[in-house]
Amino acid sequence: MPDARIFPVVLSGGSGTRLWPVSREKHPKQLQPLMGRESLLQNTLRRLEGLPLGAPIIVSNQEYRFVTAEQLRQLGLAAWTLLLEPAGRNTAPALTAAALYAIRDGADPVLLATPADHHVRDAGAFREAVLRGLPEAENGAVVTFGIVPERPETGYGYIETGVGAGETARGAAVDLVAFREKPDVATAQTYVAGGRHFWNSGIFMLRASVWLKAIGHFAPEILVACRKAVDAAHDDGDFVRLDAAAFAASPADSIDYAVMEKLPAAKELGVSGRVIPLDVGWSDVGAWDALWQAIDRDADDNAVKGDVWLEDSHGNLVIAEHGLVACIGCEEMVVVETADAVLIAPKARTQEVKRIVSRLKAAGRSEVDLHRKVHRPWGWYDSIDSGERFQVKRIVVRPGATLSLQMHHHRAEHWVVVRGTAKVTRGDETILLGENESTYIPLGVTHRLENPGQIPLEIIEVQSGGYLGEDDIVRFEDNYGRKQ
């Protein structure tokens, strides 16, 4: 592998509400396996393999830090930094914080800033395009990647260039003229016919110092706030936590609005904009209709995932995560089934899913935030059943992982081991439980669950009591720095 010349900055802080009910605020679309066995975040890093890479910086919301870290560990990366935003401030502050972190030791690396939630069908062609743009970025240009449009799309912004992709060497860089807002149909048709407009991919490559120069010129208040947030950041091993008060003081703005749309006219800045055309089967996977466009479909134009049976149905997207889904006579529909929610909508109206999410959020529904299956730093749990004064959970603990030493005021718990070995602390005693063995944790007794084995530990937990909320936990010791 050549010396590192590109340092990925993966922007992984979005909530992806238009892909509800699979995407939830605390387990969003970039952490979901929408395009195969691995998540969109993992796919994003996989497609960079083979490039001359340094350790990636992943900018993520602190709410889903543990599942993000676990997915990074699964990739087997030699090194990475998980930079945590204490609050969402959009992509411009995220990239600014990453650039400041990248230059902290005096280096000035080339950053490849990419969203974590996009899909690229031809990863090899994408890597070739990155290498074509690398010399431009190393020489001080801002390189953006423009998607060769497949249709007159009104849902994307466009990049206008000085020379069309067909008028120059295949895939060579062309001059950036302007960023254009999402157009109406007639304008989009003109853009596509003219050949000099590309979809805005939101992927950029530039030196850290070039970005900091540009953000300092166009949005100095973002730079000031992010500099303070990085200077006061806390490194606690797996995570680098930006200072909460300083980062919250930054204006919220996107890379496009804060810098890119202003760049072509700012001659005084002395920074050129260059565009690398991309024809790689790209999708931002922004809504369910976009996912249908991006994945393979059958002879009837249906895209399915899971246990799905179709009869006389055409042009549908059907996802079954938990049970059997059968469709009869469905045309151009989206059906998404999860363990605790089902979405049914015409494919043409899936952009409106966020309206349902807003209403559910206003009503205080938990389905907005979390799945029934909830990821934790030690593994996960699935709430199998619940009723008045009881709840049943399936709990899986990773090998070597330990839950917090804790106590509950309002509930008792019964644990049955169904796979693996459990090390249980219960008051002053410590016991080992094998498969088909059980224990009882009385109300008010300090306890802890550990997996000392080499395989995942799986238990069934039955809770009983007057209050069963997740906030009825008093933690005394925790390996993951949690208080409640």
N, C-alpha and C positions, 0 to 999 in steps of 0.2 A: 504494500500500500504506500503511495507517495506521501510526503509530508502533508500534514493537515493544512488546507488552504481555505476551507469553507466551514463555518461554524453555524449549524442550523439553529434557528430560533423558532420553536414551534409554539404558536399561539393557541392555547387550549383552555380559554376561559369562558367560552360561550355556553348558553343554556339550551339552545336548540328547541325552542318551544313548538315550532311548526312540525316537529317530528314526534310530538306526544301521541300515544302513550308510551312508546318505547323510550324516548328521550325525556328525562325528568330533571328538574333543576339541580338536584344533588347527585345525579348520575346521567349526565347529558349525552348527546348523540356521539361526540367524539370518543367516548368510552364504551360505545356499544358495537357489537360485531355485525354491522349492517351489511357489509360487503364480503362476508366470509367468516372464517373462524376467529380472526383477530379483529380488534377494534379499529375504528378509523384512525385513532392516534397511532396505534401500532403500525397500521398500513402506511401512514405518512412517513414514519421513520424507516420502515422496510424499503420504501422506494428510493431512499437515499443511499442504500448500501452499494458500495463500489465507487463512490465519489471520494475525493481526498478530504475526509471529514475530521474536524475536531469534535470535542465533546459537545453534544447538543445542550441547549438551554431550553427547557420547557417552561413556559409561563402559564400558570394554572391558578384557578380559584382555590383558596384554602379549604373550601367546603368538601372538595373531593380529592384531597391530597393523598389519602391513603390508597385508594383504588388506582390513582394515576401512578403512584410510586410502584405499586405491585405490577402494573402492566409494563412499566419500564424495566423492572427486574426480569420479567418473563422474556424480554427481548435479548437478554444477555449482553447488554451494552457494556463496554469497558469502563466508561465514565459518563456521567450526565449531571446536570444541575436542574433541580426542580425549584423554580422561583415562584413563590406564592404571593398572589395579590390578596390583600386583606379585604378588598372590595373591588367589584368590576368597574373599570374606568375606560373601557373600550381599548382598541388596539394600539393607538398612538402612545399612551403611557406605558402599555405593556412592552412595546418594542424599545422605548426609551430606557426603561429600567433594565432590559436585557442588554442593550448596548453599553450602558454605564457599568453593568456588572462585568461585561466582556473585556473592558479596557482597564479594569481595576489594577492589573499588574503591569500596566504600561504598553500592552499589546494594542494593535489596531486591526483586528481580524475582519475578514469579509463575512458578513452575516447573510444567511439565506432565511428570510422571514417567510414562514408559510403557515396558513391555518392548519389546525389538526383535524378538521372535519371534512376535507375534500377527498374526492375519489379520482384516481388517474388510472386508466385502463392499461396504457403502454408505459410502464415505468422506465424501460430502457430508453425510449425516445425522450422522456422527461429528463433523465440524467444527461443525455447528449445535449439537450438544450441548456441545462445548467452549465455544463462545461463550455459551451459557446459563449455564454454571457460572463463567465468568470474573468477573463482578461479585461473586459469593460469595467467590471466592478473593482478589480484590483487597481485600475488606473483612475478611479475616482468618480465613475459614473453611477447614477442610480439606475439599476436594471430592473425592469418589470417584465412580466411574462404575460403576453396577450394570447388568448385562446382564439384560434381560427374559428369563426362562428359557423355552426351547423345549420342555423335557421335564424330568422329575424326575431330574436328573443327580446321581449320587453321587460323581463324580470332581472336582467343584468345591466350593470353599467358598462360603458364601452371605453376603449382607449383609441384615440385617433393618432395615426402615424403619418410621417411624411411620404413614405413609399409603401405600397402594398406588398403583402407577403409574396405575391406572384411576380413582382417586378424586380426582385433581387435574388441573390443566392439563397438556396433553400435554407430557411431557418436562421439566416443571418440577422444581426441586430439592425434595427431601423430607428430613426429619430422619433422621440416622443413629441407630439404636437399638443395634445390636450386630453384630459379625462372628460367624458361625457356622461351625464346622468342617464338613468333608465329612460329609454325613449318610448314614444307611442309606436304603434304598429307601422305606420307609414315611414317614420324616421328610421326605425330598425330595418325596414326593407331597403331603404336608401343606403344605410351603412353597409349592409351585407353585399349589395350589388356593387358598391364602389371599391371594395377590397382593401380599404385602408383603415378599417375599424375592426377592433378585436374585442372580445369579451374581456372584462377586467377580472383576472384570476385572483387578485389579492395576494400574489406571491411576488416578493421583491428580493433583490440581492444588491448589497452595497456595503462599503466599509462602515464600521461602527462610528468612526469619526465623521463620516459624511452625513450619516443620519443625525448625529448630535448637532452638527453644524446647521442642518436644515431645520430641525425642530427648535433649536435655539433662535433661529431667524424668524420662523413663522409662528411659533407658539412657545415663547420663552417661559411662560408660567408652568407649562408641562415639564420642561427641562429642570427648572428650579425645584419643583415638588419631587420629581423622581430622583434627582441627585440626593436630596435629603433622605428620601426613603431608602435608597441603596446605601448611603453612608451609615445609616442607623440600622441596617438590616441585621437580623440575627440568624446565624447558621447553627441549626441544631441537628446536624447529621444528614438525614435524608432530605431536609428541606432548607431553603434559604427564605426567611420570612421578611418581606419588605416592611418597613416601619408603617404602622397602620395610620397614625395621624398625618404623617407627611404625605403618604400616597393618597389619602382621602382628600387632601388639599389640591390635588391635580385636577384640572378640568377634564371631563370625559370627552374624548374625541377619537375618531378613526384615523388610521394612517392616511387614507385618501383625503379626507376633509382637512386634516391638520397640515399636511405637507404636499401630497402628490398632485392635487388639483391646482395648487399654486405654483408648483415647481417650474413648468414651462415658461411662464411669464417673468420669473424672477432672475433675469440675466445677471443682476448684481451679485447673486450668490455664487456664480461661477461653477455651478454643478449641472452637468448635462443629464438628460433623461434618455434612456435607450430601451427599446422594446425587443424582446425575443419572441417571435411567433411560436405558438405551441399548438400542435395538432396531435393530441395524445389521448383522446377519449376522456376529457375532463368533465367533472360535475362538482358543484358545490354542495350537493346533497342537502339543499336548503329546505325542501318540503317533500312530501310523499310522491308527488308527481315527478320530481327530479330523481328520486331513487328509482322509480319505474323506468325512467329514461336511461339510467346508468347501468342497470343489471340485465342479465340475459333473460330472454323471454321465450315462451314456447311458440308453436305454430299458430296459436290463437291470440298471440300478443299478450299472454298472461305472464306476470312475474310472480312467483310464489316462493315462500320460505316456510318450512315446517310441515306439519301434518295437514295438508290442504287437498280437498277433493273438489273438482270443478265439473259442472255439467252445463253444456250450452252457454258458456261464458267467454267473453272476449275483452281484451284490453284492460284487464284488472291487475291490481297489485294486492296480493293477499298474504298476510304474515300470521302464522300461528305459533306463538311462543309456548303455550301451556297445554292446549288441548287440540282436538280435531275441529277444523273449520271446513264447512261444506257450502258451496255457492251454486245456485241454480239460476240460469238466465240473467246473470249479472253482466252489465256492459259499462266499461270505463269507470269502475268503482275502486275505492281503496277500502280494504277491510284489514284492520290490525288488532289482533287479540293478544293480550297479556294476561298475567295471572289475576290482576285486579281491575282491569279496564279494557273496554273494546271501543274502537273507533270505526265508524262506517260513514263514508262521505263520497260524493262524486269526485272523480280524480281532478276535474277542472276547478274544484273549490277547496283544495287542500291548503292553499295559502291562508284560509280562514280558521285553521285549527287554533291559531294563537288566540282567537276570540273566545273559544271554549276554555282554553287554559286560563285566560284572564278571569272569566266568570268563576271557574273552579277555585282559583286562588282567592278571589274575593269572598267566596263561601267558606274558606278555611279547609278545603279538602286536602287530605294528605297525599292523594294521588298525583298532585302537582309536583311534589318534592321528591318522593321516594317510591321505588318499586316495593312490592311485597317482599322481594328478596333484597336485603340491605347489605351492602358491603361494609366491612369494618377492617381495620389494619391487621387483625389477626385471622381474618377469613370472611365468613358471611353467615347471615341467618335468614330464614324464610318463615314468615308467620303463616302456618298451615291452617289454623282454625282459631276462632275466638268466640266468646259469648259472655254472658253475665258472670263475672267473677272468675273467668278462666281464659287462658290463652295457650296455644300449643305452637312451639317453634321447632324447626329443624335447624341445627347449628353445626357448622363445619369449621374446624380450626386447622389452620395450616401446620405442617410439621415444625416443631420447635417454637410455635407461637404461644403467647400467654395472654389471657384476659386480665383485666385489672383486678386488684384485690378490692372487693366492694361489699356493700350491704344494702338491703332494701327495707324500707320502713313498712310497706303495705302489702308485700306479697311473699309467699313461700314458693319454692321451686323443687320439682322432681326431675332428676336427670337419668336417662337410660342410654347407655352406650350401645350403638348399633354397628360401629366400625372403629377400629383402632384402639388406642389405650389412652385413658384420661388420668391425669394427675389432679386430684381434687384437694384443695385446702378448705376445711370446714371448721371454723373456730380455731381451736388449738391443735387439731389433728390433720394429718396429711395421709391420703389413701390413694391407691392405684386401682382403677376399674378397667376390666377388660370387656370384650363384647358380651352383650346380654346381662351385664351387671348394672346396678343402679344405686343412686343415693338420694337423700332428701336434705334440702337446705331450708331450715326453718326461718320464719320471718325474723329479721333483726340479727341474724348470724353472719359474721364476716366470712367471705368465701372467695375462692379463685378457681378457675379452670385452666389447665395447661395441657398441651399435647407434647409429651416427651418422645414420641415415636417418629418413625420415618415415613409414615403414610398419613393422609388426612384423618383427623378425628371427627367422627360424626355422632352427634347425640340428638335425642329427642328431649325437649324441655317442656314440662307442663307447669305453667304458672297458675297460682290460685291466690285470690285475695280481693280486697275491696278496691284497689287501684292498681292498674297494670301498665301505666304509661312508662315510656323510656326515660323520663326525667326522674323516676324514683330510683336513682342510683347515687349512693355516696361512695366515692372512690377514695381509697387510702393510698394506693400505689398504682402507677400506670406506666408501662414501658413506652407509651406513645404520647405522653405529655398532656393527656386529657384530664380536665377537672370534673366535668359532668358529662 
